[in-house]
Amino acid sequence: MPGPWLVRSGGTALLSADDPAAGQDDGARAVLLGLEASGEAAGGLDELERLAETDGVAVVGRLTQARDEPDPATYLGSGKVAELAGLVRERQAGMVIADGELSPAQVRNLEERLAARVVDRTALILDIFGQHARSSEGRAQVELAQLAYQLPRLRGQGTELSRVGGGRVAGGAGIGVRGPGEQRLETERRHLRRRMALLRRQVAETGRRRARTRSRRRHNQVPSVAITGYTNAGKSALLNRLTGADALVQDALFATLDPTVRQTRSPGGRRYTLTDTVGFVRHLPHQLVDAFRSTLEEVVEADLVLHVVDASAPDAMDQVTTVRGVLYEIGARDHTELLALNKVDVAPPEWLAALRSAYPDAVAVSALTGEGIEDLRAAIDRALPPG
């Protein structure tokens, strides 16, 4: 399997083979970087560390700065950049991961000062998606998102791609004459745009096939339930428990990218489908939301959204807010929603009590032990549209 920072789906590397950090033994050792603007840095860096570990990167240090807005040039203030450079040297890290999206200029300036590879949260999540995509549909969607992220970030390395033909030169050539570096950049951009156009056509065709399948289900009067929630909330395990399916279950972020559709029956014998969909996360990259629109249509077109919540997570309520924000963004804000508080077998009682108080209509379950599953089946039956 390719090492960290290689895009697995389409062959375009986030960390190219000729990058100075590529192939270094310390390339998989990273320092995390965050801002404390809203008091969320600690929790955000905890999640960022889990994301890094999911992608095979060892976290060897953290650094945060309290400021309301990122520095437009270097994300951090100059003093903190110097402190970060010392931490990178001390921990022998080859990489710095920022808990936010960096501009190309911020990446370039930080890399010059730190002598280490700098990536942001978006690049990290995109790389994890590239690693976990299995089907041709998933790979196409991930590659499209990766290229959308990469296109505005193309830049020359050193003087190799610098513009050398501008201005007035001998022979009458002047403005508009491009040197070899700029020509190569334009060639790369055209290649990426052509590839993105092809991928968009592939994803659109997949979306049309999904729409035809949903149309047949509606014609046969089979209601649909979309299982959604924060990543690693236990959606696939709950699908398996409810339907007897064998969907992949892993204690890992973004283990499921490709939708799994299974049919089951309510306690009264009514047939309906359950669809396991991709999990969400705080600050889910907009490139992924755009690229996965055909997959997320399974949620938009569902009769009921079964929102799975990890009751054992200390930030469960924040996760609920995050998921509902994504549902709002994709056009599923008015859907009937049923909350399932999962993992009650391991959730601290006081946390579970707080969640029950905040969401009195939620059903407490354990996909692992089966606790509360029959209550959930009955709740789904009541929430489905009249048959």
C-alpha positions in Angstrom: 0.0 0.0 0.0 1.3 3.5 -0.8 2.7 5.5 2.1 1.0 8.5 3.6 0.2 11.5 1.4 -0.1 9.5 -1.8 -3.5 9.8 -3.4 -4.7 6.2 -3.8 -7.6 6.8 -6.1 -6.3 8.5 -9.2 -2.5 8.5 -9.2 -2.1 12.3 -8.5 0.1 12.6 -5.4 -0.6 15.1 -2.6 3.1 14.5 -1.8 4.8 14.0 -5.1 7.7 11.6 -5.5 10.2 14.5 -6.1 9.0 16.4 -3.0 11.9 16.9 -0.5 9.8 15.3 2.2 8.9 12.3 0.2 10.7 9.1 1.2 12.2 10.5 4.4 12.0 8.2 7.4 10.6 11.1 9.5 7.9 11.8 6.9 5.4 9.9 8.9 6.1 11.8 12.1 4.0 14.9 12.4 3.4 17.9 14.7 -0.2 19.1 14.9 -1.1 22.8 14.7 -4.3 24.5 15.9 -5.8 27.8 16.8 -7.8 28.4 20.0 -10.1 31.1 18.6 -13.3 29.5 20.0 -11.9 27.3 22.7 -12.2 24.2 20.5 -8.5 23.6 19.8 -8.0 20.7 22.2 -11.0 18.7 21.0 -10.1 19.6 17.4 -6.6 18.4 17.8 -7.7 15.2 19.5 -9.8 14.4 16.4 -7.0 15.6 14.1 -4.7 13.1 15.8 -7.2 10.3 15.2 -7.3 11.4 11.5 -3.5 11.4 11.3 -3.3 7.9 12.9 -5.9 6.6 10.5 -3.7 7.7 7.6 -0.6 6.1 9.1 1.0 9.2 10.5 2.6 9.2 14.0 1.8 12.4 16.0 4.9 13.5 18.0 3.8 16.9 19.2 1.2 19.7 19.3 1.3 23.4 19.2 -1.6 25.9 19.6 -2.0 29.6 19.5 -4.8 31.7 21.0 -6.0 34.1 18.2 -9.3 35.0 16.6 -8.1 34.8 13.0 -5.3 33.0 11.3 -2.3 35.1 10.1 -2.9 35.5 6.4 0.8 34.8 5.6 1.8 32.0 8.0 -1.4 31.0 9.9 0.4 31.6 13.2 2.1 34.7 14.4 5.9 35.0 13.8 6.9 34.1 17.3 4.8 31.0 17.2 6.2 30.0 13.9 9.7 30.1 15.4 8.5 28.0 18.3 7.0 25.6 15.9 10.2 25.3 13.9 12.1 24.4 17.1 9.5 21.8 18.0 9.7 20.2 14.6 13.5 20.0 14.9 13.3 18.7 18.5 10.8 15.9 17.6 12.4 15.1 14.3 9.1 15.6 12.5 8.9 15.7 8.7 5.4 17.0 8.6 3.1 19.6 10.2 -0.6 19.2 10.0 -2.9 22.2 10.5 -6.4 21.9 12.0 -7.9 24.1 9.3 -7.6 24.8 5.6 -4.5 26.6 4.6 -4.0 28.9 1.6 -1.3 28.0 -0.9 0.7 31.0 0.3 0.4 29.9 4.0 1.7 26.4 3.0 4.6 27.9 1.0 5.6 30.3 3.7 5.4 27.8 6.5 7.4 25.2 4.6 10.1 27.7 3.9 10.4 28.5 7.6 9.9 25.0 9.0 11.9 22.9 6.5 9.1 20.4 6.8 6.1 19.3 4.7 3.0 21.3 5.7 -0.5 20.0 5.0 -3.9 20.9 6.3 -7.0 19.1 7.6 -8.6 19.0 4.2 -5.7 17.3 2.5 -5.5 14.8 5.3 -9.2 13.9 5.1 -9.0 13.6 1.3 -6.0 11.3 1.6 -7.9 9.0 4.1 -10.9 8.9 1.7 -8.5 8.0 -1.1 -7.1 5.1 1.0 -10.6 3.8 1.9 -12.4 4.0 -1.5 -13.0 0.6 -2.8 -15.6 0.7 -5.6 -15.1 2.5 -8.9 -17.8 4.9 -7.9 -16.0 5.8 -4.6 -12.7 6.1 -6.3 -14.1 8.4 -8.9 -15.7 10.6 -6.3 -12.6 10.8 -4.1 -10.3 11.6 -7.1 -12.7 14.4 -8.2 -12.5 15.9 -4.7 -8.8 15.6 -4.6 -8.3 17.3 -8.0 -10.7 20.1 -7.0 -8.5 20.7 -4.0 -5.3 20.4 -5.9 -6.0 22.5 -9.0 -5.7 26.0 -7.3 -2.6 24.8 -5.4 -0.5 23.9 -8.4 2.8 25.8 -8.2 6.3 25.6 -9.5 9.1 24.1 -7.4 12.0 26.6 -7.2 12.9 28.1 -10.6 12.0 24.9 -12.5 8.5 26.2 -13.3 9.2 29.9 -13.2 8.1 32.3 -15.9 11.1 33.3 -18.0 9.6 34.6 -21.2 7.6 37.7 -20.0 8.3 41.3 -20.8 10.1 42.6 -24.0 12.6 40.2 -25.3 14.6 39.9 -28.5 12.8 39.1 -31.7 9.7 41.1 -30.9 8.3 38.6 -28.4 6.7 40.2 -25.4 3.7 40.0 -23.1 2.0 36.6 -23.3 5.1 34.7 -24.2 5.4 32.0 -21.6 8.6 30.3 -20.4 8.9 26.5 -20.1 7.9 26.6 -16.4 4.6 28.4 -17.0 3.9 26.3 -20.0 4.3 23.2 -17.9 2.0 24.6 -15.2 -0.7 25.4 -17.8 -0.3 21.9 -19.3 -0.8 20.4 -15.8 -3.9 22.6 -15.3 -5.4 21.6 -18.6 -4.8 17.9 -17.8 -6.4 18.2 -14.4 -9.4 20.0 -15.8 -9.9 17.3 -18.5 -9.6 14.6 -15.9 -12.1 16.4 -13.7 -14.6 16.7 -16.6 -14.3 13.0 -17.2 -14.8 12.1 -13.6 -17.9 14.4 -13.3 -19.5 12.6 -16.2 -18.8 9.2 -14.5 -20.2 10.5 -11.2 -23.2 11.9 -13.0 -24.0 8.6 -14.7 -23.7 6.8 -11.3 -26.1 9.3 -9.9 -28.6 8.6 -12.7 -28.4 4.9 -12.1 -29.0 5.5 -8.4 -32.0 7.7 -9.2 -33.5 4.9 -11.4 -33.1 2.4 -8.6 -34.8 4.8 -6.1 -37.6 5.3 -8.6 -38.2 1.6 -8.8 -38.3 1.4 -5.0 -40.9 4.2 -4.8 -42.9 2.6 -7.6 -43.0 -0.6 -5.5 -43.9 1.4 -2.5 -40.8 0.4 -0.5 -39.9 3.3 1.9 -36.2 4.1 2.5 -34.3 4.8 5.6 -30.8 6.5 5.3 -28.4 5.8 8.2 -26.3 8.8 8.8 -24.1 10.2 11.5 -20.6 11.2 12.6 -17.8 9.0 11.4 -17.2 5.9 13.6 -20.6 6.3 15.4 -21.4 2.6 14.6 -23.6 3.1 11.5 -22.4 -0.1 9.8 -22.7 -2.2 12.9 -26.3 -0.9 13.4 -27.1 -1.8 9.8 -25.8 -5.3 10.4 -27.8 -5.7 13.6 -31.0 -4.5 12.0 -30.8 -6.4 8.8 -28.4 -9.3 9.3 -26.1 -7.8 6.7 -22.3 -8.2 6.7 -21.2 -4.6 6.0 -17.6 -3.9 6.9 -17.3 -2.8 10.6 -14.0 -1.2 11.7 -13.0 1.0 14.7 -11.7 3.5 12.3 -12.7 6.9 10.8 -14.3 6.8 7.4 -14.3 3.0 7.2 -17.5 3.2 5.0 -17.4 5.3 1.8 -19.6 3.2 -0.5 -23.3 3.1 0.3 -24.7 -0.3 1.4 -28.4 -0.9 0.8 -30.2 -3.8 2.6 -33.9 -4.6 2.8 -35.6 -5.6 6.1 -39.1 -5.7 7.6 -40.8 -3.7 10.4 -42.3 -5.6 13.4 -45.6 -5.4 11.5 -44.1 -7.0 8.4 -43.7 -3.9 6.3 -40.7 -3.9 3.9 -38.3 -1.0 3.8 -34.6 -0.4 2.8 -31.8 0.7 5.0 -28.8 2.5 3.4 -25.5 2.9 5.2 -23.9 6.1 4.0 -20.5 7.9 4.5 -19.9 9.4 7.9 -19.5 13.1 8.5 -16.9 15.0 10.4 -16.2 18.5 11.7 -15.3 20.8 8.8 -15.9 18.1 6.2 -14.1 19.4 3.1 -16.6 21.1 0.7 -14.8 19.3 -2.2 -15.9 16.0 -0.7 -19.5 17.2 -0.2 -19.6 18.4 -3.9 -18.0 15.2 -5.2 -20.2 12.8 -3.1 -23.5 14.5 -4.1 -24.7 11.5 -6.0 -24.0 9.3 -3.0 -25.5 11.8 -0.5 -28.7 11.8 -2.7 -29.5 8.6 -0.9 -30.0 10.7 2.2 -31.8 13.5 0.5 -34.3 11.2 -1.2 -34.9 9.0 1.9 -38.2 8.8 3.7 -36.5 8.8 7.1 -33.0 9.8 8.3 -31.8 7.5 11.1 -29.1 9.6 12.8 -26.7 7.4 14.7 -24.9 9.1 17.6 -21.9 7.7 19.5 -23.2 8.1 23.1 -19.8 7.3 24.4 -18.2 10.3 22.7 -17.5 13.3 25.1 -18.5 15.7 22.3 -21.6 13.8 21.2 -23.8 16.9 21.2 -21.3 18.8 19.0 -21.3 15.8 16.7 -25.0 15.9 16.4 -24.8 19.6 15.5 -22.1 18.9 12.9 -24.2 16.1 11.2 -27.3 18.3 11.1 -25.2 21.1 9.5 -24.2 18.8 6.7 -27.7 17.5 6.3 -28.8 21.2 6.0 -26.1 21.8 3.4 -27.1 18.9 1.2 -30.8 19.7 1.3 -32.1 17.2 3.9 -32.9 19.7 6.6 -36.7 19.1 6.6 -36.5 15.3 6.7 -38.0 13.3 9.4 -35.1 12.4 11.8 -34.8 9.6 14.3 -31.9 9.7 16.7 -30.3 6.5 17.8 -28.0 6.8 20.8 -25.5 4.0 20.1 -22.8 2.4 22.2 -24.9 2.7 25.4 -23.0 -0.4 26.7 -19.9 1.7 27.1 -21.2 5.2 27.5 -20.8 6.7 31.0 -24.2 6.9 32.7 -24.0 10.6 33.3 -23.3 11.3 29.6 -26.1 9.1 28.5 -28.5 10.8 30.9 -27.5 14.2 29.5 -28.1 13.0 26.0 -31.5 11.6 26.9 -32.4 14.9 28.4 -31.3 16.8 25.4 -32.9 14.4 22.9 -36.0 12.9 24.7 -37.3 11.2 21.5 -34.0 9.4 20.9 -33.7 5.6 21.2 -30.8 4.2 23.3 -29.3 1.2 21.6 -26.1 -0.9 21.4 -25.3 -2.4 18.0 -22.8 -4.6 19.7 -25.0 -6.2 22.4 -28.4 -5.8 20.8 -29.8 -3.7 23.7 -32.7 -1.5 22.6 -32.8 -2.9 19.0 -36.4 -3.9 19.2 -37.3 -0.5 20.5 -35.5 1.0 17.5 -37.3 -1.2 15.1 -40.6 -0.1 16.5 -39.6 3.6 16.4 -38.6 3.3 12.8 -41.9 1.6 12.0 -43.8 4.6 13.6 -41.6 7.2 11.8 -42.0 5.7 8.3 -44.7 7.4 6.1 -48.0 5.6 6.0 -48.0 2.6 3.7 
